[in-house]
Amino acid sequence: MNVTMKISVDISYYPLKDEFIPPILDFIDRMNKYKTLTVQTNGMSTQVFGNYFDVMNALTKEIHQSFELPHSVFILKIINTDLEKH
């Protein structure tokens, strides 16, 4: 098992409610608290870069918290390389 495997994740989060921006910003703020990860945002999605286990553990925790809001949708693309360099 390669514990130093780097991954890149492209995340789109859709809280299905009228006030959808605050939950998105909250999710991004929570992801930015993980010092071992790099988080970049744009108008379409959020990208997270880092060690596989660091990224997946953070996503597991923060998506779970976001799912406390009913009818939340996440779309993830996970790539087993560090695209931050590219």
C-alpha positions in Angstrom: 0.0 0.0 0.0 1.4 3.4 -1.0 0.7 5.7 1.9 2.2 8.7 0.0 -0.3 8.4 -2.9 -1.4 11.9 -4.0 -4.9 12.5 -5.3 -6.9 15.3 -6.7 -10.6 15.6 -6.1 -13.0 17.9 -8.0 -16.2 18.5 -5.9 -19.5 20.0 -6.9 -21.9 20.5 -4.0 -25.6 21.2 -4.6 -27.7 21.9 -1.4 -31.2 21.7 -2.8 -32.7 24.6 -1.0 -33.5 28.3 -1.8 -30.5 29.6 0.3 -27.8 27.3 -1.2 -24.7 29.6 -1.0 -24.2 29.6 2.8 -23.9 25.8 3.0 -21.4 25.7 0.1 -19.3 28.4 1.7 -19.4 26.6 5.0 -18.2 23.4 3.4 -15.3 25.2 1.7 -14.4 26.9 5.0 -14.3 23.6 6.8 -12.2 22.0 4.1 -9.7 24.9 4.3 -9.1 24.1 8.0 -7.1 21.0 7.0 -3.5 22.2 6.9 -2.3 19.1 5.0 -4.6 19.8 2.1 -4.6 22.3 -0.7 -8.1 23.7 -1.5 -8.9 25.8 -4.6 -12.2 27.1 -5.6 -13.7 28.6 -8.7 -17.3 29.4 -9.9 -18.0 25.8 -10.9 -16.4 23.5 -8.2 -13.8 23.1 -5.5 -10.6 21.1 -6.0 -8.8 19.4 -3.1 -5.2 18.1 -3.4 -3.2 16.0 -1.0 -2.3 12.6 0.4 -5.0 10.0 -0.3 -5.9 9.3 3.3 -5.8 12.9 4.4 -8.2 13.9 1.6 -10.5 11.0 2.0 -10.7 11.3 5.8 -11.5 15.1 5.5 -14.1 14.5 2.8 -15.8 11.7 4.8 -16.1 14.0 7.9 -17.2 17.1 6.0 -19.6 15.5 3.6 -21.2 13.7 6.5 -21.7 17.0 8.3 -23.1 18.6 5.1 -25.6 15.7 4.8 -27.2 16.9 8.0 -28.9 19.4 5.6 -31.6 17.4 3.9 -31.4 16.9 0.1 -27.7 17.7 -0.4 -26.0 16.4 -3.5 -22.2 15.9 -4.0 -20.6 15.0 -7.2 -16.9 14.0 -6.9 -14.2 13.2 -9.5 -11.2 11.5 -7.9 -7.9 11.2 -9.8 -5.0 9.3 -8.4 -2.4 12.0 -9.2 -1.6 15.5 -8.0 -3.0 17.8 -10.6 -2.2 20.9 -8.6 1.2 20.9 -10.2 -0.3 20.9 -13.7 
